[in-house]
Amino acid sequence: MQCLTAAGLRLIETRLHYYSQDLKNFTGERYPVRQATILDKEALAQLAAQQRNPFDRTHADTAFTTQEADAYLARYAQEALNGFCAGVLVPREEPVPNAFLAYSTYQEALPTKPLNRYHVALAAVGLGYKGGLFKLVSELVHIAKADPSAVVTYTTQSTNRAAIKTCEKLGFGFARATHILSFST
């Protein structure tokens, strides 16, 4: 990293990649969630923009203003509902969602069998939904558990303690770390 920095590259984000593959033995508590609908679109956009993480890729990169990064995340949340993601989970008991988890699904061919990967694409949790990230990720694991060839993956910043703690509490394993670098003259 020191050599890359000396060569003019700047570290934007260090990402940690987690996985859970022993889904059939997952016995976590169930939580009341529902799939978000198009009626939730504006609430999710506002939540994504307001619950900013200064260490995420767009907010940490000086190429983007805070307003541009907020707008990007708001648009991402909206597009997740338009089919960019496989689904978006929100708390069932809240008429206006105060948390969401957008997830993608991928089919991957392994030498021995096919694998269906459920990946946390974007999550945002408002202050009023205590333990919200844990509840939403737990429910994603329950959804994936119905698929006998599924694995759940979650990529987060090394500075996101809530996400790391959630992965550890849910029994996710650590897969690898990667870095996002930026170069500008």
Backbone bond lengths (Angstrom), bond angles and torsions (degrees), N, CA, C in turn:
res aa  C-N    CA-C-N  psi(-1)  N-CA   C-N-CA  omega(-1)  CA-C   N-CA-C  phi
1 M - - - 1.446 - - 1.534 110.28 -
2 Q 1.334 116.31 -37.47 1.459 118.96 178.97 1.529 111.17 -64.10
3 C 1.326 116.58 -40.24 1.465 120.54 179.00 1.524 110.56 -64.74
4 L 1.334 116.77 -43.37 1.453 120.07 179.30 1.522 111.14 -63.79
5 T 1.324 115.95 -40.83 1.467 120.25 177.88 1.528 110.38 -63.61
6 A 1.311 116.90 -42.20 1.458 120.96 178.86 1.529 111.46 -64.70
7 A 1.340 117.26 -26.64 1.459 121.74 179.60 1.526 112.37 -84.83
8 G 1.340 117.22 2.75 1.460 120.02 176.10 1.514 115.42 102.98
9 L 1.306 116.69 0.96 1.461 119.20 176.82 1.523 109.12 -87.74
10 R 1.331 116.23 150.13 1.452 121.22 -179.76 1.517 109.26 -123.67
11 L 1.328 116.00 133.15 1.454 120.81 178.05 1.521 108.99 -71.40
12 I 1.331 116.40 123.86 1.461 122.19 177.34 1.522 109.98 -96.08
13 E 1.317 115.60 -46.25 1.462 119.25 -173.58 1.525 109.71 -158.08
14 T 1.331 115.72 141.32 1.459 121.64 169.03 1.518 106.34 -106.02
15 R 1.319 115.73 124.38 1.464 121.00 -177.18 1.519 110.30 -106.78
16 L 1.320 114.59 141.82 1.457 122.16 174.47 1.518 107.86 -111.86
17 H 1.319 116.31 133.98 1.461 121.96 -177.48 1.532 108.52 -111.79
18 Y 1.330 115.72 124.22 1.471 122.54 -179.70 1.521 109.64 -117.97
19 Y 1.338 116.08 158.42 1.458 120.76 179.33 1.529 110.31 -147.03
20 S 1.318 115.16 155.51 1.464 122.50 172.59 1.519 106.41 -135.64
21 Q 1.325 116.11 118.80 1.460 118.88 -177.21 1.518 113.77 -120.67
22 D 1.315 119.05 -12.91 1.468 121.91 178.40 1.525 109.08 -92.24
23 L 1.324 115.43 60.66 1.460 120.29 -172.58 1.524 113.17 -72.01
24 K 1.323 117.51 -30.48 1.474 119.10 -177.10 1.521 111.58 -63.22
25 N 1.323 118.07 -24.69 1.460 121.47 179.26 1.528 113.16 -96.93
26 F 1.327 116.91 5.84 1.459 120.07 179.29 1.530 109.51 -74.41
27 T 1.312 116.61 124.77 1.475 121.21 -177.06 1.522 111.73 -125.61
28 G 1.302 117.33 26.76 1.460 121.27 -178.30 1.518 112.35 -62.61
29 E 1.315 114.07 156.65 1.464 121.98 178.23 1.522 110.40 -60.39
30 R 1.342 116.28 149.81 1.459 121.39 176.54 1.526 109.19 -91.94
31 Y 1.320 116.54 149.00 1.449 122.60 -179.96 1.523 109.26 -129.99
32 P 1.337 117.38 147.00 1.472 119.79 -178.13 1.530 111.74 -74.93
33 V 1.316 115.88 105.96 1.464 122.41 176.72 1.512 108.58 -129.97
34 R 1.302 115.05 166.05 1.465 121.77 175.30 1.514 108.33 -143.68
35 Q 1.311 115.86 163.88 1.460 120.12 172.48 1.528 107.61 -76.25
36 A 1.305 116.80 133.70 1.462 121.15 177.43 1.523 109.22 -66.54
37 T 1.313 115.26 154.10 1.465 121.18 177.29 1.522 109.16 -119.88
38 I 1.302 115.59 175.03 1.459 121.13 -180.00 1.532 110.79 -60.90
39 L 1.327 117.61 -24.22 1.465 121.33 177.53 1.530 112.06 -67.07
40 D 1.325 117.43 -20.06 1.463 122.68 179.82 1.531 113.01 -89.16
41 K 1.321 116.76 -2.85 1.462 122.33 -170.10 1.535 113.52 -53.60
42 E 1.307 118.22 -51.33 1.468 120.86 -176.93 1.526 111.63 -68.34
43 A 1.330 117.01 -39.23 1.467 120.26 179.38 1.527 110.41 -63.17
44 L 1.339 117.33 -40.71 1.458 120.57 179.33 1.529 110.87 -67.76
45 A 1.325 117.00 -38.84 1.463 120.56 178.56 1.529 110.50 -62.60
46 Q 1.321 116.70 -45.11 1.471 120.27 178.90 1.525 111.13 -63.62
47 L 1.316 116.12 -42.97 1.462 120.38 -179.86 1.528 111.00 -62.61
48 A 1.329 116.93 -44.35 1.468 121.14 179.90 1.523 111.10 -61.70
49 A 1.320 117.00 -38.97 1.465 120.91 -178.68 1.526 111.84 -75.84
50 Q 1.323 117.52 -35.79 1.463 121.12 -175.08 1.520 113.52 -81.80
51 Q 1.316 118.55 -31.59 1.461 121.77 -177.49 1.523 109.41 -92.07
52 R 1.300 115.25 55.49 1.462 119.97 -173.79 1.523 111.72 -73.31
53 N 1.305 113.15 148.80 1.458 122.13 174.35 1.531 106.04 -113.78
54 P 1.316 118.16 113.69 1.471 118.87 -176.50 1.524 113.63 -63.92
55 F 1.333 117.34 -11.36 1.457 120.58 -178.58 1.527 113.21 -101.14
56 D 1.358 118.51 -1.28 1.464 118.10 178.44 1.523 109.21 -70.54
57 R 1.312 115.42 166.31 1.457 120.68 -171.53 1.520 113.39 -55.86
58 T 1.312 118.20 -44.75 1.460 119.58 -175.91 1.528 112.45 -76.52
59 H 1.322 117.59 -36.42 1.465 119.42 -179.97 1.536 112.27 -76.69
60 A 1.316 117.64 -27.81 1.461 120.68 -178.63 1.524 112.70 -82.59
61 D 1.311 117.23 -19.76 1.464 121.42 -177.66 1.523 109.76 -85.57
62 T 1.323 116.50 120.48 1.461 120.45 -177.85 1.529 112.78 -68.81
63 A 1.325 117.61 -7.07 1.464 120.17 176.15 1.530 110.90 -70.67
64 F 1.344 117.21 -18.47 1.461 122.19 -179.57 1.520 109.88 -113.21
65 T 1.314 116.73 139.06 1.458 119.79 171.18 1.524 108.15 -77.08
66 T 1.313 116.05 164.50 1.466 119.66 176.87 1.524 110.31 -58.92
67 Q 1.316 117.31 -40.25 1.464 121.62 -179.93 1.534 110.99 -64.52
68 E 1.330 117.50 -40.18 1.466 120.66 178.19 1.526 110.54 -66.34
69 A 1.321 116.71 -41.54 1.469 120.32 179.35 1.523 110.47 -65.31
70 D 1.327 117.31 -43.00 1.475 120.96 177.40 1.527 110.42 -61.08
71 A 1.332 116.57 -45.11 1.466 121.03 -179.47 1.526 110.95 -63.47
72 Y 1.335 117.08 -38.97 1.462 120.86 178.04 1.532 110.87 -60.99
73 L 1.336 116.92 -47.68 1.463 119.88 -179.17 1.522 111.75 -66.80
74 A 1.329 117.41 -36.74 1.468 120.51 176.33 1.527 110.12 -62.12
75 R 1.322 116.21 -44.26 1.470 120.40 179.62 1.531 110.85 -66.79
76 Y 1.315 117.09 -38.33 1.461 121.28 178.09 1.530 109.51 -59.48
77 A 1.336 116.57 -46.02 1.470 120.42 179.61 1.523 110.57 -61.19
78 Q 1.315 117.62 -42.10 1.462 120.94 178.82 1.528 111.44 -64.91
79 E 1.318 116.23 -44.47 1.461 120.07 -178.79 1.529 111.90 -69.18
80 A 1.332 117.04 -26.09 1.469 119.77 174.95 1.518 109.54 -58.84
81 L 1.334 116.78 -37.35 1.469 121.16 177.73 1.525 112.88 -75.61
82 N 1.321 116.41 -22.01 1.467 121.00 -179.83 1.524 112.80 -87.06
83 G 1.335 117.18 8.60 1.452 119.89 177.27 1.513 115.35 108.97
84 F 1.334 118.15 -3.53 1.461 120.41 177.64 1.525 110.22 -63.73
85 C 1.325 116.85 -31.61 1.467 122.42 176.99 1.525 108.99 -115.86
86 A 1.314 116.46 161.86 1.462 121.13 -179.64 1.520 112.02 -70.87
87 G 1.333 116.73 -31.07 1.451 120.13 179.68 1.516 111.36 -169.13
88 V 1.330 114.72 164.46 1.460 121.81 177.76 1.518 106.96 -135.48
89 L 1.338 116.08 118.93 1.459 121.62 178.93 1.522 110.18 -94.74
90 V 1.334 115.87 139.16 1.463 122.36 175.30 1.525 107.84 -135.92
91 P 1.348 117.50 158.38 1.470 119.44 175.87 1.533 110.44 -61.88
92 R 1.312 117.21 135.07 1.457 121.69 -177.20 1.525 111.90 -70.70
93 E 1.331 117.56 -36.45 1.453 120.40 -171.54 1.529 114.26 -77.26
94 E 1.303 118.90 -6.21 1.455 121.34 -177.47 1.530 110.59 -103.26
95 P 1.351 117.64 121.12 1.473 119.05 178.42 1.535 111.97 -64.22
96 V 1.339 116.82 -36.54 1.467 121.71 173.29 1.526 105.91 -112.82
97 P 1.333 117.41 112.20 1.466 120.23 -174.51 1.525 113.10 -56.96
98 N 1.344 115.22 134.60 1.451 122.41 176.07 1.530 110.15 -108.86
99 A 1.315 115.90 10.37 1.462 121.72 178.16 1.520 107.95 -164.53
100 F 1.327 115.81 153.31 1.463 119.83 173.49 1.513 110.25 -155.53
101 L 1.312 114.74 158.27 1.456 122.87 174.61 1.517 106.65 -137.46
102 A 1.328 116.51 114.74 1.458 121.94 175.23 1.523 107.68 -94.58
103 Y 1.329 116.20 135.46 1.462 119.34 -179.53 1.517 110.95 -133.26
104 S 1.310 114.17 149.94 1.458 122.49 177.37 1.522 108.81 -112.52
105 T 1.321 116.11 157.88 1.464 120.37 175.08 1.527 108.14 -126.02
106 Y 1.314 114.33 142.43 1.461 121.63 -179.54 1.519 108.88 -134.76
107 Q 1.312 116.61 140.26 1.461 121.18 171.84 1.520 107.17 -101.06
108 E 1.320 114.95 125.85 1.455 120.40 -179.64 1.519 108.55 -123.87
109 A 1.300 116.17 140.66 1.458 121.10 -179.97 1.523 109.21 -97.77
110 L 1.309 116.07 116.12 1.461 121.30 174.69 1.518 108.35 -99.58
111 P 1.322 118.35 161.16 1.471 119.65 -179.41 1.534 113.33 -58.77
112 T 1.332 117.50 -31.82 1.465 119.42 -175.47 1.515 114.18 -97.52
113 K 1.336 117.33 -28.93 1.466 119.95 -177.56 1.525 109.70 -165.95
114 P 1.340 117.03 163.77 1.464 118.69 174.47 1.536 110.03 -74.59
115 L 1.306 115.55 156.08 1.458 121.24 179.95 1.525 108.51 -133.62
116 N 1.309 116.05 131.58 1.460 121.44 175.72 1.520 107.74 -106.91
117 R 1.333 114.81 119.37 1.462 119.79 -176.42 1.519 109.84 -105.47
118 Y 1.331 115.48 127.18 1.458 123.63 173.99 1.527 105.63 -102.76
119 H 1.324 116.44 118.68 1.463 120.48 -172.86 1.526 111.04 -120.76
120 V 1.325 116.39 128.87 1.461 121.09 175.10 1.525 106.96 -68.30
121 A 1.330 116.18 115.08 1.460 120.88 -177.36 1.524 111.95 -91.84
122 L 1.325 117.28 -42.65 1.456 121.82 -178.97 1.524 108.07 -159.37
123 A 1.311 116.00 137.54 1.464 120.74 176.59 1.520 108.71 -139.37
124 A 1.323 114.99 145.97 1.465 121.09 174.92 1.522 106.79 -145.21
125 V 1.322 115.82 136.92 1.458 121.65 -178.02 1.515 109.04 -131.41
126 G 1.332 115.82 123.47 1.457 121.33 177.26 1.521 110.82 -75.26
127 L 1.312 115.91 166.96 1.461 121.54 -175.81 1.521 113.29 -63.95
128 G 1.328 118.80 -27.52 1.460 120.99 -175.25 1.514 115.84 -82.65
129 Y 1.315 119.09 -2.60 1.466 121.30 -175.91 1.524 108.41 -111.04
130 K 1.317 115.34 80.73 1.473 121.96 -175.31 1.533 110.85 -62.32
131 G 1.329 115.91 129.07 1.455 121.13 -178.96 1.515 112.71 69.82
132 G 1.316 116.24 19.70 1.461 121.06 -173.28 1.517 114.70 -61.85
133 L 1.314 117.80 -42.39 1.459 119.60 -179.62 1.522 110.36 -62.59
134 F 1.322 116.61 -44.50 1.463 121.28 178.75 1.529 110.11 -57.88
135 K 1.327 116.98 -46.57 1.468 121.35 -178.10 1.519 111.51 -62.74
136 L 1.320 117.02 -43.90 1.462 120.17 -178.01 1.528 112.11 -69.29
137 V 1.314 117.58 -42.41 1.476 119.87 178.75 1.528 109.55 -66.96
138 S 1.320 117.45 -39.81 1.465 121.03 177.30 1.527 110.75 -58.36
139 E 1.316 116.62 -42.85 1.469 119.70 178.68 1.525 112.06 -67.45
140 L 1.322 117.41 -33.97 1.461 119.37 175.14 1.522 110.02 -63.55
141 V 1.321 117.25 -40.01 1.467 120.32 176.59 1.524 110.07 -61.63
142 H 1.332 117.87 -41.31 1.468 120.42 177.36 1.532 111.52 -63.05
143 I 1.321 117.37 -39.71 1.470 120.57 177.01 1.519 109.97 -62.01
144 A 1.331 116.59 -47.37 1.466 121.20 -178.80 1.519 111.70 -66.89
145 K 1.320 116.95 -28.81 1.468 121.66 -178.29 1.531 111.79 -59.50
146 A 1.314 116.94 -28.39 1.470 120.87 179.03 1.532 112.10 -68.81
147 D 1.316 117.12 -14.66 1.462 122.56 179.86 1.527 107.93 -101.26
148 P 1.337 118.98 113.17 1.469 120.31 -175.25 1.526 115.01 -65.15
149 S 1.322 118.13 -16.05 1.467 119.55 -179.99 1.529 111.11 -114.03
150 A 1.337 116.37 37.10 1.466 120.33 -174.64 1.524 112.66 -105.26
151 V 1.316 113.61 154.75 1.457 124.33 170.68 1.528 106.01 -138.90
152 V 1.324 116.99 149.16 1.464 121.61 177.24 1.522 107.73 -112.54
153 T 1.336 116.31 133.65 1.458 120.72 178.22 1.520 109.88 -123.69
154 Y 1.311 114.57 151.75 1.464 120.99 -179.21 1.521 107.25 -145.32
155 T 1.323 116.32 123.25 1.458 122.49 176.52 1.523 108.14 -111.24
156 T 1.318 116.91 130.78 1.457 120.67 -179.02 1.522 110.07 -143.76
157 Q 1.317 116.32 168.06 1.453 121.45 177.10 1.525 109.32 -74.64
158 S 1.304 115.70 150.08 1.467 120.06 179.17 1.524 111.59 -66.10
159 T 1.305 117.65 -14.44 1.466 122.24 179.93 1.529 112.99 -94.55
160 N 1.332 118.42 -3.30 1.465 121.60 -176.02 1.529 109.73 -89.75
161 R 1.310 115.78 85.88 1.467 121.37 -176.16 1.528 112.61 -61.42
162 A 1.333 117.32 -37.85 1.468 120.13 -179.39 1.525 110.97 -62.05
163 A 1.321 116.96 -43.16 1.463 120.64 -179.46 1.528 111.08 -68.74
164 I 1.311 116.98 -42.08 1.470 120.40 179.36 1.521 110.26 -63.38
165 K 1.319 116.28 -45.45 1.464 120.68 178.80 1.530 110.92 -61.83
166 T 1.327 116.89 -40.80 1.469 121.00 177.72 1.520 110.69 -60.51
167 C 1.327 117.08 -47.55 1.468 120.72 179.80 1.528 110.91 -60.58
168 E 1.317 116.74 -43.02 1.463 119.99 -179.50 1.526 111.58 -66.16
169 K 1.335 117.57 -43.03 1.469 120.89 179.87 1.529 112.09 -64.59
170 L 1.327 116.13 -31.09 1.467 120.03 -179.55 1.529 112.48 -88.37
171 G 1.327 117.40 2.55 1.456 121.03 175.97 1.513 115.32 81.20
172 F 1.316 117.82 19.14 1.460 120.82 177.21 1.520 108.98 -68.95
173 G 1.308 116.39 148.42 1.453 121.62 174.98 1.517 110.08 -96.92
174 F 1.320 115.94 153.82 1.459 121.64 176.44 1.521 108.22 -84.14
175 A 1.331 117.13 127.97 1.459 120.91 -179.11 1.528 111.98 -98.21
176 R 1.337 116.54 -53.98 1.462 119.54 -176.68 1.529 109.80 -169.61
177 A 1.316 114.98 170.84 1.464 122.00 173.97 1.521 108.05 -121.60
178 T 1.317 116.47 143.73 1.461 121.89 175.72 1.526 108.63 -133.27
179 H 1.319 116.05 164.13 1.452 121.28 -179.62 1.521 109.02 -124.95
180 I 1.316 116.14 142.65 1.455 122.29 171.88 1.522 106.41 -108.06
181 L 1.323 115.02 124.71 1.454 121.22 -177.02 1.534 109.76 -118.19
182 S 1.313 114.79 156.19 1.455 120.91 178.63 1.522 109.04 -127.35
183 F 1.310 115.45 144.26 1.457 119.68 177.15 1.525 108.02 -130.88
184 S 1.305 116.78 126.63 1.447 120.28 174.56 1.516 108.75 -143.89
185 T 1.305 115.40 149.28 1.455 119.65 -179.01 1.503 110.93 -95.89
